[in-house]
């Protein structure tokens, strides 16, 4: 026999991937492995690629599918005529180990650099069961407790967690968070703190600051406890929207073309409108859903801000759509004096100077994200 088969019992994607992670982690406890990862599907088989298990040979690995979200086995196949007794014993040991392996608790300290519109570089100290925030030697840390089967799994999941933390904290502070370093700790950092929360949840440009430290709302800390493993659709959409906001901040700081920066802030609002969105009417011609994305964006802006800003956002959104879908860029730039010219396409009959990037767009968009965040996390 030239293969070894691990039987898998799974009911959905999450349970299938959990079982796979137990196999990989059990192997990594004993030795190293290196992949040529090149998956492709044929009928009910997924050929994953080839793996070299240090000291125990090279194999082609495949998954046998039951449905799109379930697998029934993982097969390791050698190119040789048969696997040796040593290799068979190794796989038997892994099979036993994966049935009893448990997740380990890891304590991770994430160092961040904060670039704020307000000149503030620190968060107010905070501590709960799985989250801490504190400063040591003028460095800002967010400390989390996270469970994983192996350090390799932890390393992969930390990258996702960092992205979620940055997305959440950036929109809550209108500030750019940059991850600088990750450290594994043996025990939780002891800090003396009386948790203090932000009371004013309706600010736009007057951020609640105490002793040069950002105060955060209580619901944000509760969210930080949940988001690493959250599968909630509204939370995931909120984080995707926030990720656009973060990229807008990065580009604005990098002095990128205004069209690209504006696109990210408009896209942030667009994703927010998908939260709890129910498709309405369908087109009579093609039977596709009429999403009215622009209308949804403007309604959300008006709901949380006002009609004047709705009109400003509409101009930004129109320019964003022209740039994104047709590559249309600004044809005029204001250089200190207006030089009127007619236009056969503008509704006003004259060529208009483009609406410049307004630093307030960061604050307006951040405000809308925070109001939607409050609704999502408090429900």
ABEGO torsion letter per residue (X at the ends): XABBBBBBBBABAAAAAAAAAAAAAAAAAABBBBBBBBBBBBEABBBAEBBBBBGAEBBBBBBBBABAABBABBBBBBABABBBAAAAAAAAAAAAAAAABBBBBBBBBBBBBBBBAAGBABBBBBBBAABBBBBBGGBBBBBBBBBBABAAAAAAAAAAAAAAAAAAAAAAAGBBBBBABBBBBABBBBBBBBBBBBABAABAABBBBBGGBBBBBAAAAAAAAAAAABABAAAAAAAAAAAAAAAAAAAAAAGBBAAAAAAAAAAAAAAAAABGBBBBBBBAAAGBBBAGAAAAAAAAAAAABBAAAAAAAAAAAAAAAAAAAAGBBBABBBAGBBBBBBBAABAAGBBBBBBBBBAAAAAAAAAAAAAAAAAAAAX
